[in-house]
Amino acid sequence: MMFQWTSTQDSGGHFWFPKVLIADMNWAVLPSSSKAVFPVLAIHANQNGISFPSEERIAAMAGITQKTAREGLRGLKGFPAYMHCQARTTSQGKRGKQHHLMLPKADTERGKAFPFHRIIIEGGNWSRLLPSAKALYVVMRYFGYFDQDLYQEHEDPDFSFTDDCRSDLFSSRRCDFCNAEYVQLARHAGIHRNKVSSAIDDLVRHHLLKLIREDGDAIYKVYLRPPRFFKASFLNSELKKRRKESNKS
């Protein structure tokens, strides 16, 4: 059965993205195809780090062809969070692949990882991004920070917390902020400096970023969960077009 997007809603859930993967430049050197498929694998991983979405599902959710998805999976070899792949037999008696990931189960050392939410993938936002925007979103999350004054001014004027309830409220926040220099964004994303502006525009277009201040250093909201995502009917129509184009080639 061919993959189809189902009705999209924010059902919660995330995986923890280790910041060391970006700090040590492992993310930067990944092929763009591997950057596209890694979060798709990660949101499908179980508690033991085992992930086995079909190749077609990976390609659709990453917004790439199945050929590019295969290249992306091969490119993950040596990536510290990707252990290995092995053959498996599905419950329908078909051949498949089982990917083993090494991801933290929680941010036990506060600030060492950030949550990458399922809705970014399942809402179709990720699939529609340019390769440079996919690379950049993760890096802007890495450089992102929380500022209560900015949050109250630009997101929720009633948001405040005390030390006693910090954890619950902090985890429910809708965005962080980023004002990193373009040269650092490009370096850690592994993209050319000239592509940063177009990647940022693409992230804004697909509801993962918003410019809030232009004077001096530009400051962006970086959404943890997109405030808007795409209807399954639209995503399936776009997927159908890509399949037709792929068959023609």
C-alpha positions as CSV (number, residue, x, y, z in Angstrom):
1,M,0.0,0.0,0.0
2,M,1.4,3.4,-1.0
3,F,2.0,6.0,1.7
4,Q,-0.7,8.5,2.2
5,W,-0.8,11.5,4.6
6,T,-3.5,11.1,7.2
7,S,-5.4,13.8,9.0
8,T,-2.9,16.2,10.6
9,Q,-3.1,17.3,14.2
10,D,-0.6,18.1,17.0
11,S,-0.8,14.8,18.9
12,G,2.3,15.7,20.9
13,G,5.5,13.7,21.0
14,H,9.1,14.5,20.1
15,F,12.6,13.1,20.1
16,W,15.6,14.7,21.9
17,F,18.1,16.1,19.5
18,P,21.6,16.1,21.1
19,K,23.2,19.6,20.7
20,V,26.7,18.0,20.5
21,L,25.8,16.8,17.0
22,I,25.8,20.4,16.0
23,A,28.6,21.7,18.2
24,D,31.0,19.1,16.9
25,M,30.0,19.9,13.3
26,N,28.6,16.4,12.6
27,W,25.4,17.9,11.4
28,A,27.2,20.4,9.1
29,V,29.1,17.7,7.2
30,L,26.1,15.4,6.6
31,P,24.8,15.3,3.0
32,S,21.6,17.3,2.6
33,S,19.7,14.1,1.8
34,S,20.8,12.7,5.2
35,K,19.7,15.9,7.0
36,A,16.3,15.5,5.4
37,V,15.8,11.8,6.5
38,F,17.4,11.8,9.9
39,P,14.5,13.6,11.8
40,V,12.0,11.4,10.0
41,L,13.8,8.3,11.3
42,A,14.1,9.8,14.7
43,I,10.4,10.6,15.2
44,H,9.6,6.9,14.3
45,A,12.1,5.5,16.8
46,N,10.8,3.5,19.8
47,Q,12.2,3.7,23.4
48,N,15.0,1.4,22.3
49,G,16.0,3.6,19.4
50,I,14.7,1.2,16.8
51,S,13.0,2.9,13.8
52,F,11.6,1.1,10.8
53,P,9.4,3.4,8.6
54,S,9.2,2.2,5.0
55,E,11.5,3.8,2.4
56,E,8.4,5.4,0.8
57,R,7.2,6.9,4.0
58,I,10.7,8.3,4.7
59,A,10.8,9.9,1.2
60,A,7.3,11.4,1.5
61,M,7.8,12.8,4.9
62,A,11.3,14.2,4.0
63,G,9.9,15.7,0.7
64,I,12.4,13.8,-1.5
65,T,12.4,10.9,-3.9
66,Q,12.9,7.3,-2.8
67,K,16.3,7.3,-4.6
68,T,17.4,10.4,-2.7
69,A,16.1,8.8,0.5
70,R,18.3,5.8,-0.1
71,E,21.2,8.1,-0.6
72,G,20.3,9.9,2.6
73,L,20.2,6.7,4.6
74,R,23.6,5.6,3.2
75,G,25.0,9.1,4.1
76,L,24.1,8.6,7.8
77,K,26.9,6.0,8.1
78,G,29.3,7.4,10.7
79,F,26.8,10.0,12.1
80,P,27.2,9.6,15.9
81,A,23.4,9.3,16.5
82,Y,23.0,6.6,13.8
83,M,24.3,3.2,14.9
84,H,23.5,0.7,12.1
85,C,20.8,-0.8,9.9
86,Q,19.8,-4.4,9.5
87,A,17.3,-6.3,7.4
88,R,13.9,-7.3,8.9
89,T,10.7,-9.0,7.9
90,T,7.6,-7.0,8.4
91,S,4.4,-8.4,9.9
92,Q,3.0,-8.6,6.4
93,G,5.9,-10.9,5.4
94,K,7.7,-8.3,3.4
95,R,11.4,-7.3,3.5
96,G,12.3,-4.1,5.2
97,K,15.0,-2.3,7.1
98,Q,15.4,-1.6,10.8
99,H,17.5,1.4,11.8
100,H,19.1,1.7,15.2
101,L,19.6,5.2,16.6
102,M,21.3,6.5,19.6
103,L,19.2,9.3,21.1
104,P,18.8,10.5,24.7
105,K,15.5,9.5,26.3
106,A,15.3,12.8,28.0
107,D,17.3,16.0,28.5
108,T,18.7,14.7,31.8
109,E,21.6,17.2,31.7
110,R,19.6,20.4,31.2
111,G,20.4,22.2,28.0
112,K,22.3,19.3,26.3
113,A,19.4,18.5,23.9
114,F,16.3,20.1,22.5
115,P,13.0,18.6,21.6
116,F,12.2,18.1,17.9
117,H,8.4,17.8,17.7
118,R,6.6,15.2,15.6
119,I,4.2,17.7,14.3
120,I,7.0,19.4,12.2
121,I,7.2,16.1,10.3
122,E,3.6,14.9,10.5
123,G,2.2,18.3,9.7
124,G,4.0,18.4,6.4
125,N,6.1,21.5,7.1
126,W,9.4,19.5,7.0
127,S,8.6,17.9,3.6
128,R,8.1,21.3,1.9
129,L,11.3,22.9,3.1
130,L,14.3,23.6,0.8
131,P,17.4,21.4,1.7
132,S,19.1,24.5,3.1
133,A,16.1,25.4,5.3
134,K,16.1,21.8,6.7
135,A,19.8,22.2,7.6
136,L,19.2,25.6,9.1
137,Y,16.1,25.0,11.2
138,V,18.0,22.5,13.4
139,V,20.9,25.0,13.8
140,M,18.6,27.9,14.8
141,R,17.1,25.6,17.4
142,Y,20.7,24.9,18.6
143,F,21.4,28.6,18.9
144,G,18.0,29.4,20.2
145,Y,17.4,30.8,23.7
146,F,14.5,31.7,25.8
147,D,13.8,35.3,26.9
148,Q,10.7,35.9,29.0
149,D,10.5,39.6,28.2
150,L,10.6,38.9,24.4
151,Y,8.2,36.0,24.9
152,Q,5.7,38.2,26.7
153,E,6.1,41.0,24.1
154,H,5.9,38.9,21.0
155,E,4.0,35.7,21.9
156,D,2.1,35.6,25.1
157,P,1.8,38.7,27.5
158,D,0.4,36.5,30.2
159,F,3.3,34.0,30.2
160,S,5.3,33.9,33.4
161,F,6.5,31.3,35.8
162,T,8.0,30.8,39.2
163,D,10.8,28.4,40.1
164,D,8.2,25.9,41.4
165,C,6.4,25.6,38.1
166,R,9.2,26.5,35.7
167,S,9.6,23.0,34.2
168,D,6.0,22.5,33.1
169,L,5.5,26.0,31.7
170,F,8.9,26.2,30.1
171,S,8.3,22.9,28.2
172,S,4.9,24.3,27.0
173,R,6.5,27.4,25.4
174,R,5.8,27.8,21.7
175,C,9.0,29.4,20.6
176,D,12.6,30.3,21.4
177,F,14.6,33.2,19.9
178,C,17.6,33.3,17.7
179,N,19.9,36.2,16.7
180,A,23.0,34.2,15.7
181,E,25.3,35.7,13.0
182,Y,24.7,34.4,9.5
183,V,28.3,33.2,9.2
184,Q,27.8,30.9,12.3
185,L,24.4,29.7,11.0
186,A,25.9,28.8,7.7
187,R,29.0,27.1,9.2
188,H,27.0,24.9,11.6
189,A,24.3,24.1,9.0
190,G,26.9,23.2,6.4
191,I,25.4,25.6,3.8
192,H,26.9,28.5,1.9
193,R,26.6,31.9,3.5
194,N,24.7,33.2,0.5
195,K,21.9,30.6,1.1
196,V,21.1,31.7,4.6
197,S,18.7,34.4,3.6
198,S,16.7,32.2,1.2
199,A,16.6,29.4,3.8
200,I,15.3,31.8,6.4
201,D,12.6,33.1,4.0
202,D,11.6,29.4,3.4
203,L,11.3,28.7,7.1
204,V,9.1,31.8,7.5
205,R,7.0,30.7,4.6
206,H,6.5,27.3,6.2
207,H,5.6,28.6,9.7
208,L,8.8,27.6,11.5
209,L,10.3,31.1,11.9
210,K,9.2,34.7,12.2
211,L,11.2,37.9,12.2
212,I,10.3,40.0,15.2
213,R,13.1,42.7,15.2
214,E,15.2,44.1,12.4
215,D,16.9,47.1,14.0
216,G,20.5,46.1,14.9
217,D,20.8,42.3,15.1
218,A,17.8,40.6,13.5
219,I,15.9,38.5,16.0
220,Y,13.7,35.6,15.0
221,K,11.1,33.5,16.7
222,V,12.0,29.9,16.2
223,Y,8.9,27.8,16.6
224,L,9.1,24.5,18.5
225,R,5.8,23.5,17.0
226,P,4.5,25.2,13.9
227,P,1.5,27.5,14.5
228,R,0.2,26.3,11.2
229,F,0.6,23.0,9.4
230,F,-0.8,21.5,6.2
231,K,-4.0,19.6,5.5
232,A,-3.6,15.9,4.5
233,S,-5.7,16.4,1.4
234,F,-3.2,19.1,0.2
235,L,-0.2,17.0,1.1
236,N,-1.6,14.0,-0.8
237,S,-2.3,16.0,-3.9
238,E,1.3,17.3,-3.8
239,L,2.6,13.8,-3.3
240,K,0.6,12.5,-6.2
241,K,2.2,15.2,-8.5
242,R,5.7,14.2,-7.4
243,R,4.9,10.5,-8.1
244,K,3.7,11.4,-11.6
245,E,6.9,13.5,-12.2
246,S,9.0,10.7,-10.9
247,N,7.4,8.1,-13.1
248,K,7.9,10.3,-16.2
249,S,11.6,10.6,-15.4
